[in-house]
Amino acid sequence: MLNHRWNSLAIVVLACATAAAATETTRVLPAGQLPQDKRLGPLNDLDGYFPMVPPSTREAWQQRAAQVRRQVLVSAGLWPMPEKTPSRAVVHGKVEREGYTIEKVFFESRPGFYVTGSLYRPKGRTGKLPAVLSPHGHWPHGRFYEASEKEVRRQIVDGAERFDRSGRYPLQARCVQLARMGCVVFHYDMIGYADSRQLLHDNVERPELNGPDAWTFFGSQADSRLQTIFGLQTYDSIRALDFLSELPDVDPARIAVTGASGGGTQTFILGAIDPRPAVIFPAVMVSTSMQGGCVCENGSYLRVGTGNIEIAAVFAPKPLGMVAAADWTKEIATKGLPELKQIYRLYGVEDLVMAKPLLQFPHNYNYVSRAVMYAWLNKHLKLGFEEPIVEEDFQPLSKAEMSVWDEQHPAPAGGVEFEKALLKGLADDSRRQIESLAPRDEASWQEYRRVVGGAVEVMISRGLPEPGSLEAANASSEDCDSWRMTKCVLRYPAKGEELPVVRWEPKKWNHRAVVWIDRLGKKSLCASSESPRAGVRQLLDNGFVVIGADLFGQGEFTVDGNPMAKNRIWERPDSPITRYAGLTFGYNPPVFSQRVHDILSLVAYAKGKDVGAERVAVLGMNGAGHWIAAARAVVGNAIDMAAIDTAGFRFANVGATSDPDFLPGGAKYNDLSGIVALSAPNPLWLAGEGTTPPSPIMDAYRAAGRADALVPWQGDSNDQESAAVGWVLENMKGKTP
C-alpha cells in the first residue's frame, strides 16, 4: 500500500511537471503579460455609446434590417414566433364621457396569463376607425399613475402642462385626446404594473428557484431558453396589437403605436418586428446613449453590434416620429437623427422621420411632447384635424373605474408556482415547435437551417473573418526534430482581439492544416517540453500543419494559466436588478461565443496568407467539441472537416449564468444536438453522443442526403484521440468524402 501511494504521488508530480514544461514550451507572450485584447477590458453596458453607420444602398440596408429584425426576435425568444392561443378577450364596465367611452379589457396572451388595459373609443363615429396602441412606460403604478399636486403645479408653471388634470393624469390625457380625435385607443399594462400582477416586473437571480425541472425568471434555466420579462412583454404587445386590429370598428391599415420612456422602447421594438403598425412615435427613448435600464428593455443579444437607433430604423420607410428631452436623448438632432434620415433617404422619403428636441424639459411625456405626437398622428393617420391641435381638459377615471378586476371578474392567480408553470408551458411549446422542424427532406432541411441556423448565427454573432483582416505578429520559430514550431500573436485589429498561437510545421507539407482545440488551451498539445502529444506528432509525420491556441479565457489569458472559472457579469450599482443576464449578454457576446469567434479566427488564419492551407480540419478533444460545433454551424464547409468530442455536454445542464459555457438560448433549439445537426452535410466525426447520435443530428444528415458523412464513435477513451486523428488522416488526403 505504501509503495502504491508513493507511485501515485510520483505520477501526479510527473504530470504537473509535464504540464508546467508544456506551458513554458508553448508560451508566446513574456511571462506575466496578458494579451492586449479588448475583451479583457471593461464590459459594454447600457450606458455606452451606440452609433449607427448606415449602409450606402437600399439593398444593403434591407439585408441589414432583416438581420436586426431577426436579432430582436431571437433575443425576445420569439424566433420562431409562438403559436397564438385563443385570447378569450373580455370587455366590460363601460364608462361614458363627453365625446368618448372607456371600457375595461383583459385577455390571455398565453393560457392563464392576462394582458389588462383600458379601451377608449370615440363617440359618434362610424365605419372603420384609426387606432392607437399605447404602452405606458415606467411611471409609478403605470396606467393608474397620478402625479403629486406639487409636481403638477411645477409643470404648469414650467409650461409642461396646460391643465391640472392632464398634469396629474398625463397617461390618461393622451388616450382621451386621441379618442376625441377619432381614434380607438388601447392603453395596456406592462407586466407587474396596475392590473397585471401575476408576475413581478423585475427581480434578482434566485438560485433556489432554478431547478432543471421547474424554474422562474432570472436564472440560467430561463435564460438558456431565452425566457425573459422583455420577451414576454414584447409578446404581450403583439397580442395587444392582435386585439386592437381585430376589433370590428378598427381599420387595421391605420394603426399607430406611441409610448414614452420604457413605453417608447416597447413602441420601436414592436415597430421593428411586426409589420402591422403604420406609424410609430417613441417618445424620449431613442438615442445613441442610454439604451434602457429595465429588464423589460433588455434581453441577451438584443444590442450586440447594434443599438436603439438602428433598431428604430428597421421601421423605415414608414413614418417614425420622436421627441427628445434633457435626458439621454438630448443629442438626437446630431447623433441619431442624421443617420435615420440617411436610411429614409434611401427610400426617397426623408420627411417621414422626425425628432423634435424639447430640451427645456426633463424626461417626460408632457403636454408639449404630446402635442408634437398629435400632429404627427394627425398627418400620417389622416385624421383630418386642423392644426395646431390643442389638448382639452377632461374628467379622469379613478383607479376603481379603471381596474379590470371586480367581484364578477376576479383577479387571476399569480406568484411563484404560477411563474414556474408558465415558463414550463412556454418551454414545452417551444420544444414542440422546434421538434416539428425535424428535417425530412431537402425543403424541411432548408427550413431547419433558416430557423435554427438563423438563431445560432445571432447567438454566435460572427462569421469567418474577411481575408486580410488578421495579422500574425511577433513571430518566432525554432526547429525541433523533423518539424518546426512557430509562435505568434494572431491579431484581429477590427475587433481589438489577439490570440497566442503555436503552429507546428512538418518538413514536408501536404498543404493541409488541423486546428486543434482543447479545453485547457494550447499547452495540452504538448506531451513534454520537447515534443507535441502523440496525435499532433502523428499529424506532423503525415505532412499536416497543426495549429494550437489559447482561446479567450484559457492559458495566457489568465494570470495563473488555468481556464477562467467564471465569466464576468455586469452589475448595475444603482438598481436591484444586479445580475440579470440580459444586462450583460445584451451588450457582450457570452464567453462561449467569444471562444467560437477565436476558432473562426484560427480557421481564417489557417486558410490565409500566413499559412495558406488548401483544406482545414478542426479537431476538438477533451470535451471541446461544443465550441467547434457552433463554429461549424455558422460557417459550414469553410471548415472542411471536423472531429469533435462533445463529452455529452448540454446547455440545459449549465447551472449558472456566470459559467463560461453558459449560452443564452443554448437549450432552446434542441440544445447542443440542434447545433451539431447544422454541420450537415459536411463530414463530421462525432464522439460523446453514443453510437447512435440524437435524432436532430441523424435527421439532418439523412435529409441532406449525406448520412455517410456522419461518423459516430464510441469506444475506449484511451483510443479516442488516435481514432479521431486517424479519421482526419484518412479523409483529408484526397477529396472530401
C-alpha positions in Angstrom: 0.0 0.0 0.0 2.8 2.4 0.9 4.6 1.7 -2.4 1.3 2.3 -4.3 0.8 5.6 -2.6 4.3 6.7 -3.5 3.8 5.6 -7.1 0.6 7.6 -7.3 2.3 10.7 -5.9 5.2 10.3 -8.4 2.6 10.1 -11.3 1.0 13.3 -10.0 4.3 15.1 -9.7 5.4 14.0 -13.1 2.1 15.1 -14.7 2.4 18.5 -13.0 6.0 18.9 -14.2 4.9 17.9 -17.7 2.1 20.4 -17.8 4.4 23.1 -16.5 7.0 22.3 -19.1 4.4 22.3 -21.8 3.1 25.7 -20.7 6.6 27.2 -21.0 7.2 25.5 -24.3 4.0 26.9 -25.9 4.1 30.3 -24.2 4.0 33.2 -26.7 4.0 36.3 -24.6 6.5 37.3 -21.9 5.9 35.8 -18.5 3.2 37.7 -16.6 1.9 39.5 -19.7 -1.7 39.1 -20.8 -2.8 39.6 -24.5 -3.7 43.1 -25.5 -7.2 42.0 -26.1 -10.3 44.3 -25.9 -12.3 41.5 -24.3 -10.2 41.8 -21.2 -11.3 45.4 -20.7 -14.5 46.8 -19.3 -17.7 45.1 -20.4 -20.1 47.0 -22.7 -23.2 48.2 -20.9 -26.4 50.1 -21.4 -24.8 53.4 -20.7 -22.3 53.1 -23.6 -22.3 54.8 -27.0 -24.3 53.1 -29.8 -23.8 54.9 -33.1 -25.2 53.7 -36.3 -23.3 53.5 -39.6 -26.0 53.5 -42.4 -25.3 51.3 -45.5 -24.9 53.2 -48.8 -27.6 51.3 -50.7 -31.2 50.4 -50.1 -30.4 46.7 -50.9 -27.6 46.6 -48.3 -29.9 48.3 -45.7 -32.8 45.8 -46.4 -30.4 42.9 -45.8 -29.1 44.5 -42.6 -32.6 45.4 -41.4 -33.6 41.7 -41.8 -30.7 40.7 -39.7 -31.6 43.2 -37.0 -35.2 42.1 -37.0 -34.1 38.5 -36.6 -31.8 39.5 -33.8 -34.6 41.2 -31.9 -36.9 38.2 -32.4 -34.2 35.8 -31.2 -33.4 37.9 -28.2 -37.1 38.1 -27.2 -37.5 34.3 -27.5 -39.9 34.8 -30.4 -37.9 33.1 -33.2 -39.9 31.2 -34.3 -43.0 33.1 -33.3 -45.0 31.1 -30.7 -48.3 29.7 -32.0 -51.0 32.0 -30.8 -53.6 30.6 -28.4 -57.2 31.9 -28.0 -57.2 35.3 -26.3 -60.7 34.9 -24.8 -61.0 38.7 -24.5 -63.4 40.2 -22.0 -64.6 43.8 -22.5 -66.8 45.2 -19.7 -67.6 48.1 -17.4 -68.2 50.9 -20.0 -67.8 54.4 -18.7 -69.4 57.3 -20.6 -67.6 60.6 -21.0 -68.1 63.6 -23.2 -67.1 62.6 -26.7 -65.7 59.2 -25.8 -66.2 56.0 -23.8 -63.8 53.8 -21.8 -64.1 50.1 -21.3 -62.1 47.5 -19.2 -60.3 44.8 -21.1 -58.5 41.6 -20.2 -57.4 38.7 -22.4 -55.0 35.8 -22.4 -51.7 36.3 -24.3 -50.7 32.9 -23.0 -53.1 30.4 -21.4 -53.8 31.7 -17.9 -51.6 34.8 -18.3 -53.5 38.0 -18.8 -53.0 41.4 -20.6 -55.0 44.1 -19.0 -55.9 47.6 -20.0 -58.4 50.4 -20.9 -60.1 50.7 -24.3 -61.0 54.3 -25.3 -63.5 54.8 -28.2 -64.8 58.0 -29.8 -68.5 58.7 -29.8 -70.5 59.4 -32.9 -68.0 57.8 -35.4 -69.0 55.1 -37.9 -67.1 52.8 -40.2 -63.6 51.6 -39.7 -61.6 53.9 -37.4 -57.9 54.6 -37.0 -56.4 53.1 -33.8 -53.5 53.7 -31.4 -51.8 51.1 -29.2 -50.5 52.9 -26.1 -47.9 51.3 -23.8 -47.4 53.4 -20.7 -43.7 53.1 -19.6 -42.3 53.1 -16.1 -44.5 55.7 -14.4 -45.3 54.5 -10.9 -48.3 52.2 -11.0 -48.4 52.6 -14.8 -52.0 53.0 -16.1 -53.0 54.1 -12.6 -50.4 56.8 -12.4 -51.2 60.0 -10.5 -48.8 62.9 -10.1 -48.5 64.8 -6.9 -50.1 68.2 -6.5 -46.6 69.8 -6.1 -45.4 68.2 -9.3 -48.5 69.3 -11.3 -48.0 72.9 -10.1 -44.4 72.9 -11.1 -45.2 71.5 -14.6 -47.9 74.1 -15.2 -45.5 76.9 -14.2 -42.8 75.5 -16.4 -45.2 75.3 -19.4 -45.0 71.5 -19.4 -48.7 71.0 -18.8 -51.8 73.1 -19.5 -54.4 71.8 -17.1 -54.3 70.4 -13.6 -56.0 67.2 -14.5 -53.8 66.4 -17.6 -50.8 67.1 -15.4 -52.0 64.8 -12.7 -53.0 62.1 -15.1 -50.8 62.5 -18.2 -51.2 58.9 -19.3 -55.0 59.2 -19.4 -54.7 62.6 -21.1 -53.1 61.3 -24.3 -55.6 58.5 -24.6 -58.6 60.9 -24.1 -57.3 63.4 -26.7 -56.6 60.7 -29.3 -60.1 59.3 -28.7 -61.5 62.8 -29.2 -59.6 62.9 -32.5 -61.4 59.8 -33.7 -59.1 57.0 -32.7 -59.8 53.8 -30.9 -57.1 53.6 -28.2 -55.9 50.6 -26.2 -53.9 51.6 -23.2 -52.4 48.3 -21.8 -50.4 47.4 -18.7 -46.8 46.4 -18.5 -46.1 43.2 -16.6 -46.2 43.9 -12.8 -48.0 47.2 -13.2 -51.6 48.3 -12.4 -53.9 45.2 -13.0 -51.1 43.0 -14.4 -50.0 41.5 -11.1 -49.4 37.8 -11.8 -45.7 38.3 -12.2 -43.1 40.7 -10.8 -41.7 43.2 -13.3 -38.1 42.8 -12.1 -36.2 40.6 -9.6 -32.8 39.2 -8.9 -31.4 35.8 -9.7 -32.9 33.2 -7.4 -30.7 30.0 -7.3 -33.2 28.1 -5.1 -35.8 28.5 -7.9 -33.5 27.4 -10.7 -34.0 23.6 -10.9 -33.8 21.5 -14.1 -37.5 20.6 -14.0 -39.0 23.9 -12.7 -37.7 27.4 -12.7 -38.6 31.1 -12.6 -37.3 34.1 -14.5 -33.8 35.5 -13.8 -31.9 32.2 -13.7 -29.8 30.1 -16.1 -32.7 27.7 -16.9 -34.9 30.5 -18.1 -32.1 32.4 -19.9 -30.9 29.2 -21.6 -34.3 29.2 -23.2 -34.5 33.0 -23.8 -37.4 33.3 -21.4 -37.4 36.9 -20.1 -39.7 39.6 -19.0 -38.5 41.5 -22.1 -39.6 38.7 -24.3 -43.0 38.1 -22.6 -43.8 41.8 -22.5 -42.9 42.1 -26.2 -45.2 39.2 -26.9 -47.9 40.9 -24.9 -47.5 43.9 -27.2 -48.0 41.7 -30.3 -51.2 40.1 -28.7 -52.4 43.6 -27.8 -52.0 44.6 -31.4 -53.9 41.5 -32.3 -56.8 42.5 -30.0 -56.9 46.1 -31.3 -56.6 45.3 -35.0 -59.4 42.6 -34.8 -62.0 45.0 -33.2 -64.9 45.4 -35.6 -64.6 49.2 -35.6 -60.8 49.4 -36.3 -59.1 49.9 -39.6 -56.1 47.5 -39.4 -54.3 49.5 -42.0 -54.3 52.7 -39.8 -52.8 51.7 -36.5 -50.2 53.8 -34.7 -48.1 53.0 -31.6 -46.9 55.5 -29.1 -45.3 55.4 -25.7 -42.6 57.2 -23.8 -39.5 56.0 -21.9 -40.0 52.3 -21.4 -43.2 52.6 -23.4 -41.0 54.2 -26.1 -38.9 51.0 -26.1 -41.9 48.9 -26.5 -43.0 51.1 -29.4 -39.9 50.9 -31.5 -39.3 47.2 -30.7 -42.8 46.4 -31.9 -42.3 48.5 -34.9 -39.1 46.5 -35.8 -40.7 43.1 -35.6 -44.4 43.5 -36.5 -45.4 44.7 -40.0 -48.8 46.0 -38.9 -48.2 49.4 -37.3 -48.5 52.1 -39.9 -47.0 54.9 -37.7 -44.9 54.9 -34.6 -44.0 57.7 -32.1 -41.5 56.5 -29.4 -41.0 59.5 -27.1 -37.9 60.3 -25.1 -36.2 57.0 -25.6 -34.4 56.5 -29.0 -30.8 57.6 -28.7 -27.1 56.6 -29.2 -26.8 56.9 -25.4 -28.5 55.0 -22.6 -30.4 52.1 -24.1 -33.0 51.3 -21.4 -32.3 50.4 -17.8 -35.1 47.8 -17.1 -35.3 44.1 -17.6 -38.3 44.7 -19.9 -36.0 46.7 -22.2 -33.0 44.3 -22.2 -32.5 40.8 -23.5 -29.5 38.7 -24.3 -28.1 39.5 -27.8 -30.5 42.5 -28.2 -27.8 45.1 -28.7 -24.7 43.1 -29.6 -23.4 45.0 -32.6 -26.4 47.3 -32.8 -28.4 49.8 -30.7 -31.7 51.7 -30.4 -31.1 54.0 -33.4 -30.6 51.0 -35.8 -33.5 49.0 -34.2 -35.8 52.0 -34.7 -34.6 52.4 -38.3 -35.9 49.0 -39.2 -39.4 50.6 -39.3 -38.3 52.6 -42.4 -39.8 53.7 -44.7 -43.0 54.1 -42.6 -43.5 57.3 -40.6 -41.3 57.5 -37.4 -41.7 60.5 -35.1 -39.8 61.2 -31.9 -39.3 63.9 -29.2 -36.2 64.4 -27.1 -35.7 65.9 -23.7 -32.9 66.9 -21.3 -32.0 63.2 -20.7 -30.1 60.6 -22.7 -32.0 61.7 -25.9 -30.7 65.2 -25.8 -28.2 64.8 -28.7 -30.7 63.1 -31.1 -30.5 66.0 -33.5 -26.8 65.4 -34.2 -26.4 61.8 -33.1 -29.1 59.5 -34.4 -31.5 61.6 -36.5 -28.9 62.3 -39.3 -28.3 58.6 -39.6 -32.1 57.8 -39.6 -32.6 60.4 -42.3 -29.9 58.7 -44.4 -31.9 55.4 -44.2 -35.1 57.1 -45.1 -33.4 58.9 -47.9 -32.6 55.5 -49.5 -36.4 55.2 -50.0 -36.8 58.8 -51.1 -38.9 59.7 -48.0 -36.6 61.7 -45.8 -39.5 63.7 -44.4 -41.1 60.6 -42.9 -38.6 60.6 -40.0 -38.6 63.4 -37.4 -37.2 64.1 -34.0 -38.1 67.3 -32.1 -35.7 68.2 -29.3 -37.6 69.8 -26.3 -34.5 70.2 -24.1 -36.2 72.7 -21.8 -37.9 69.7 -20.2 -36.6 66.7 -18.2 -37.6 63.1 -19.1 -41.4 63.3 -19.8 -44.4 62.8 -22.0 -45.9 66.1 -21.1 -48.4 68.3 -22.9 -45.8 69.9 -25.2 -44.4 66.5 -26.2 -47.9 65.1 -26.7 -48.8 68.0 -29.0 -46.0 67.0 -31.3 -47.3 63.4 -31.3 -50.9 64.6 -32.0 -49.7 66.5 -35.1 -47.6 63.5 -36.3 -50.5 61.0 -36.0 -53.0 63.5 -37.4 -50.9 63.8 -40.5 -50.0 60.2 -41.0 -53.2 58.5 -39.9 -55.1 61.1 -42.0 -57.3 62.2 -39.2 -58.1 65.5 -40.9 -57.9 67.9 -37.9 -56.8 71.5 -38.4 -53.5 72.2 -36.7 -52.3 73.2 -34.2 -54.2 70.6 -32.2 -54.9 71.8 -28.7 -55.4 69.2 -25.9 -58.5 70.0 -23.9 -59.4 69.3 -20.3 -61.1 66.1 -19.3 -62.7 64.2 -16.5 -60.2 61.5 -15.4 -61.0 58.0 -14.3 -60.5 56.9 -10.7 -58.5 53.7 -10.0 -61.7 51.9 -9.3 -63.2 52.9 -12.6 -60.0 51.7 -14.5 -59.3 48.4 -12.7 -60.5 45.5 -14.8 -60.9 43.1 -11.8 -64.0 43.1 -9.6 -66.4 40.6 -8.0 -67.7 39.4 -11.3 -64.2 39.3 -12.8 -61.8 38.2 -10.1 -58.1 38.7 -10.5 -56.3 35.5 -11.6 -53.7 33.7 -9.6 -50.1 34.6 -9.7 -46.9 34.0 -7.7 -44.0 31.6 -7.8 -45.9 28.4 -8.7 -47.8 30.2 -11.4 -44.5 31.6 -12.8 -43.0 28.1 -12.8 -46.0 26.7 -14.6 -46.0 29.5 -17.2 -42.3 29.0 -18.0 -42.6 25.3 -18.2 -45.6 25.7 -20.6 -43.5 28.1 -22.7 -40.6 25.7 -22.8 -42.9 22.8 -23.8 -44.5 24.7 -26.6 -41.1 25.9 -27.9 -39.8 22.3 -27.8 -42.7 21.1 -29.8 -42.2 23.9 -32.4 -38.5 23.0 -32.8 -39.2 19.3 -32.9 -41.7 20.0 -35.7 -38.8 21.4 -37.7 -37.1 18.0 -37.8 -35.6 17.7 -41.3 -37.3 15.0 -43.5 -36.2 16.2 -47.0 -34.4 19.0 -48.7 -37.2 21.5 -48.2 -37.6 20.9 -44.5 -33.8 20.8 -44.0 -33.6 24.3 -45.5 -36.3 25.5 -43.2 -34.4 24.0 -40.2 -31.3 25.8 -41.3 -33.3 29.1 -41.7 -34.8 28.9 -38.2 -32.3 27.0 -36.0 -29.3 28.1 -38.1 -30.6 31.7 -38.0 -30.8 31.6 -34.2 -27.3 30.2 -33.9 -26.0 33.0 -36.1 -27.4 35.5 -33.7 -26.1 33.7 -30.7 -22.6 33.5 -32.1 -22.8 36.9 -33.8 -19.9 36.5 -36.1 -18.8 34.6 -39.2 -15.4 33.9 -40.7 -13.1 36.9 -40.7 -12.5 38.5 -44.1 -9.3 37.7 -46.0 -6.6 40.1 -44.9 -8.3 41.2 -41.7 -5.9 39.1 -39.5 -2.3 39.9 -38.6 0.3 37.4 -37.3 2.7 39.5 -35.2 5.9 38.9 -33.1 6.5 35.6 -34.8 9.5 33.4 -33.7 10.5 30.0 -34.9 12.7 27.1 -33.9 13.5 23.7 -35.4 12.7 20.6 -33.4 13.4 17.1 -34.7 11.5 16.7 -38.0 9.2 19.7 -37.5 9.3 23.4 -36.9 7.5 25.3 -34.2 6.4 28.9 -34.8 4.9 31.1 -32.1 3.0 34.3 -32.8 0.3 36.7 -31.7 -2.7 36.5 -34.0 -4.4 39.9 -34.1 -7.8 40.9 -35.4 -7.4 44.7 -35.3 -11.0 45.5 -36.3 -12.3 43.7 -33.2 -9.4 44.6 -30.9 -8.6 40.9 -30.3 -5.4 38.9 -30.2 -4.6 35.2 -29.6 -1.4 33.5 -28.5 -0.8 30.9 -31.2 1.6 28.0 -31.7 2.0 26.4 -35.2 3.8 23.2 -35.8 5.0 22.6 -39.4 6.4 19.4 -40.9 9.5 19.4 -43.1 7.3 18.2 -46.0 3.9 19.8 -46.1 0.8 18.4 -47.8 -1.0 21.8 -47.8 -3.4 20.6 -45.2 -3.9 22.1 -41.7 -5.6 21.0 -38.5 -6.7 23.5 -35.9 -6.6 21.5 -32.6 -8.8 22.8 -29.8 -8.7 21.7 -26.2 -10.5 22.7 -23.0 -7.1 23.5 -21.5 -5.8 25.6 -24.4 -2.6 25.1 -26.4 -0.5 23.8 -23.5 -2.4 20.5 -23.8 -1.0 19.9 -27.3 2.5 19.2 -25.8 3.4 15.9 -24.2 6.6 17.4 -22.7 9.0 20.3 -23.1 10.5 18.6 -26.1 7.6 17.0 -28.1 4.0 17.5 -29.1 1.4 15.0 -27.9 1.0 11.7 -29.8 -1.9 12.8 -32.0 -0.2 16.1 -33.0 3.0 14.2 -33.8 1.1 11.7 -35.9 -0.4 14.6 -38.0 3.0 16.2 -38.4 4.5 12.9 -39.5 1.9 12.8 -42.2 2.6 16.3 -43.5 -0.1 18.3 -41.7 0.4 21.7 -40.2 -1.1 21.7 -36.7 -2.3 25.0 -35.1 -3.0 25.4 -31.4 -4.1 28.5 -29.4 -5.4 29.7 -26.1 -9.0 30.7 -26.7 -10.4 33.6 -24.7 -10.2 32.8 -21.0 -7.6 30.0 -21.4 -3.9 29.8 -20.8 -2.2 33.1 -21.4 -5.5 35.0 -21.0 -5.4 34.2 -17.2 -2.9 35.1 -14.5 -2.4 31.5 -13.3 -2.7 29.9 -16.8 -5.8 27.9 -15.8 -9.1 28.3 -17.7 -11.3 31.0 -16.2 -13.7 29.6 -13.7 -16.4 32.3 -14.1 -17.3 34.8 -16.7 -17.9 38.4 -15.7 -21.4 39.6 -15.1 -22.2 43.4 -15.4 -23.8 44.7 -12.2 -25.7 48.0 -12.1 -24.9 49.6 -8.7 -28.0 51.8 -8.6 -30.5 49.1 -9.3 -31.9 45.9 -7.6 -31.6 44.2 -11.0 -27.9 43.5 -10.3 -27.3 40.1 -12.0 -29.9 39.9 -14.9 -28.2 38.1 -17.8 -29.7 40.4 -20.4 -27.8 43.4 -18.9 -24.5 41.6 -19.6 -25.2 39.4 -22.7 -27.5 42.0 -24.3 -24.3 44.0 -25.0 -21.5 41.5 -24.9 -21.2 38.1 -26.6 -21.0 35.3 -24.0 -17.6 33.7 -23.4 -18.9 30.6 -25.2 -19.5 32.7 -28.3 -16.1 34.5 -27.9 -14.3 31.2 -27.9 -16.2 30.3 -31.1 -15.0 33.6 -32.5 -11.4 32.6 -31.8 -11.9 29.2 -33.6 -13.2 31.1 -36.6 -10.1 33.4 -36.5 -7.9 30.3 -36.4 -9.6 28.8 -39.4 -9.2 32.0 -41.3 -5.6 32.2 -40.3 -5.0 28.6 -41.5 -6.6 29.5 -44.9 -4.9 32.9 -45.1 -1.6 34.1 -46.5 0.4 33.3 -43.3 -0.3 29.6 -43.6 -2.1 29.1 -46.9 -3.7 25.7 -46.3 -5.9 24.4 -49.1 -8.0 22.4 -46.7 -8.6 22.8 -43.0 -9.9 20.4 -40.4 -10.8 21.4 -36.8 -10.3 18.8 -34.1 -11.7 19.2 -30.6 -10.9 16.7 -27.9 -11.3 16.7 -24.2 -14.9 18.0 -24.3 -14.1 20.9 -26.6 -16.4 19.8 -29.3 -19.3 22.1 -28.4 -17.4 25.2 -29.5 -16.4 23.6 -32.8 -20.0 22.5 -33.4 -21.1 26.1 -33.1 -18.3 27.4 -35.3 -19.3 24.8 -38.0 -22.9 25.8 -37.7 -22.2 29.4 -38.8 -19.5 28.8 -41.4 -20.5 25.4 -42.9 -17.9 23.9 -45.3 -15.4 26.7 -44.6 -14.3 24.1 -42.1 -13.7 21.2 -44.5 -13.8 18.5 -41.8 -14.5 18.4 -38.1 -13.7 15.7 -35.5 -15.2 16.6 -32.1 -15.8 15.1 -28.7 -18.9 16.8 -27.0 -18.5 14.7 -23.8 -22.3 14.7 -23.7 -22.4 18.4 -23.0 -25.8 20.1 -22.7 -26.6 23.8 -22.2 -29.6 22.8 -20.1 -27.1 21.4 -17.5 -25.2 24.6 -17.1 -26.3 25.8 -13.6 -25.3 29.5 -13.5 -25.2 32.4 -15.9 -21.6 33.0 -14.7 -20.4 29.7 -16.1 -18.1 30.2 -19.1 -20.1 27.6 -21.0 -23.4 29.4 -20.4 -25.1 30.4 -23.7 -28.4 32.3 -23.6 -30.8 30.3 -25.8 -28.5 27.3 -25.9 -31.1 24.9 -24.7 -34.0 26.3 -26.8 -33.1 24.9 -30.2 -32.7 21.2 -29.4 -29.7 22.1 -27.2 -26.3 21.1 -28.5 -27.8 18.4 -30.7 -29.6 21.1 -32.7 -26.3 22.9 -33.2 -24.4 19.8 -34.2 -27.1 19.0 -36.7 -26.2 22.2 -38.6 -22.9 20.5 -39.5 -24.8 18.5 -42.2 -23.9 17.7 -44.9 -20.3 18.3 -44.1 -18.0 15.5 -42.8 -18.2 15.0 -39.1 -16.5 12.5 -36.7 -18.5 12.6 -33.5 -17.7 11.3 -30.1 -19.6 11.9 -26.8 -23.1 11.3 -28.3 -23.1 7.5 -28.4 -23.1 5.1 -31.4 -26.5 6.4 -32.5 -26.5 10.2 -32.1 -29.7 12.1 -31.2 -32.4 12.4 -33.8 -31.8 16.0 -34.8 -28.3 15.1 -35.9 -29.2 11.9 -37.7 -32.3 13.5 -39.3 -30.2 16.4 -40.6 -27.6 14.2 -42.3 -30.3 11.9 -43.8 -32.3 14.9 -45.0 -29.2 16.4 -46.6 -28.5 13.1 -48.4 -25.2 12.6 -46.6 -25.8 10.1 -43.9 -22.4 8.6 -44.8 -20.6 11.9 -43.8 -21.6 11.4 -40.2 -19.2 9.0 -38.3 -20.4 8.4 -34.7 -17.8 6.9 -32.4 -18.0 5.2 -29.0 -15.0 3.3 -27.7 -12.4 3.3 -25.1 -11.5 6.9 -24.1 -7.8 5.9 -24.4 -8.3 5.3 -28.1 -10.5 8.4 -28.8 -7.7 10.7 -29.9 -6.0 8.2 -32.2 -9.3 7.3 -33.7 -10.2 11.0 -34.5 -6.7 11.7 -35.9 -6.9 8.5 -38.0 -10.2 9.6 -39.4 -8.8 13.1 -40.3 -5.7 11.4 -41.9 -7.8 9.1 -43.9 -10.3 11.7 -45.2 -8.1 14.8 -45.6 -5.6 13.4 -48.0 -7.9 13.2 -51.0 -11.2 14.6 -51.9 -13.8 15.4 -49.3 -15.9 12.2 -48.7 
